[in-house]
């Protein structure tokens, strides 16, 4: 028997498996004890009388029972943990489902407009034959590399509305990952809940279609944090995100200096992963393939006849140009007014306009005689026109699904993404009518949404409306950026004392740049006096920023020394090199 085995038995109670070795060791112990005068004869006799075979069998049986109990306990804990995990996942509003159980419509793939001659299958949802383009090969190569590995990675598809982003992703996962699961969280909170419940495990696709809508929700940046944590876990897991080029730029561009960084985590999430661009048109061999397949596909054939411009097949398939025509050349003036209000709302940050808002804003978009001659049910006619199905596949306005379960949010609407992208730029420099701003009062919004709308209003010169929106955002929430917005308008109006008070409130609410911004609005030496006042109140960033800019940006040593001398007179500690008296110009270099 090895000496280590004996030591484990005698010192730690770990009984050897072989009974013969136990007997030999016991005999040696008895013989040694008999020769040791310190051992009592009674103790030696007790050890010598032990039936070591029976004792060994009893100890082994007891150890086996303990091991069995421990194993049973571990199994019970494992079963309990698995049950808890299943219960948490079962409680999610959006759960992983086998890929085979998803269809294209559920994953938000645009249906195709059926041919005008009615030759297509009379199904409500029509998909034409799929024609792969060069970007499809890039998507599939990256997808298969992730699937063959053990990591969790983000795959971003970037392109214009109705260019085929979602269809590209759908065709790739359907062909190459048929045995995987897919989870499609519809809101930022649903994504956070899925990550926290560990619902996104290996061989799962996380579907983030139009991801910008998710990341721009009030908890969108928290969702970005959750997704960044998910990317640290083992895989293979693929997070598939689609977004427009403008949204990608908006989410990944750093905030301007002194501006609130509302997409900090979304930017940190998206920027490390190179986006795959989905082109606007079919060209070259892919366009030739469309012509070949159109001989057998009536939907493709109809598109080739009516395409708005060569190669723009996906947009025409999804009735995008028809939606533009439905708005620009509307046959119902009240419907056009409602759609124009929705377009203005979209570009100014109202993501989900309510019925009350749309109908309240509409009169300002109508001519005098249209308002005077409006039928009693003009509002319903307007909504019916906006919801009219174009080419059997697309609506200018759409219902908004409930966050959980079936059905739609009552009296809440969403503008078609094609109009969001193509109609909004046509009104980019136009100010909405007064009725639009009056109707904002009926649009329930979060403080963040009100602040964003106010910022956009100020950008297009609607300052009075911006100020009102900032005031609403501040009510009950103390929104830091809205407080700064109010401080800015008070400063512009000449109410400097109130501007300073609001800047203090903004700093207290978490905006550490309020005094710096206010300081930049004031001329010399009022800006220096404000920086010193802020420093004395405990907000030192303004003074440090002013002195840094004087030294490094403007190389203005006269101004720098004067600021420090003003600070010293106010009781603020200054650097040792600052002279107590003004320095002559020819001496300034040596002082520096």
Secondary structure, DSSP 8 states (H G I E B T S, - for coil): --HHHHHHHHHH----S-HHHHHHHHHHHHHHHHH-TTS-HHHHHHHHH--HHHHHHHHHHHHHHHHHHHHHHHHHHHHHHHHHHHHHHHT-SS--EEGGG--TTTTT-------TTS-S---SS--------HHHHHHHHHHHHHHTSSBEEEEEEE--TTSSHHHHHHHHHHHH-TTSEEE---SHHHHHHHHHTT---SSEEEEETTHHHHHTSTTHHHHHHHHHHHTTSBS-EEEEEEE-HHHHHHHHS---TTS--TTHHHHHHHTTS--EE--SS--HHHHHHHHHHHTT-HHHHHHHHH-SSTT-HHHHHTTHHHHHHHHHT-S-HHHHHHHHHHHHHHHTT-SS-BHHHHHHHHGGGS-HHHHHT--TTHHHHHHHHHT--BTTTB-SEEEEE-SSSSSEEEEEEEE-HHHHHHTGGGGTT----HHHHHHGGGS---HHHHHHHHHHHHHTT-HHHHHHHHHHHHTTT--HHHHHHHHHHHHHHT-HHHHHHHHHHHHHTT-TTHHHHHHHTS-TTHHHHHHHHHHHTT-THHHHHHHHIIIIIS--HHHHHHHHHHHHHTT----TTS-SS---GGGHHHH-
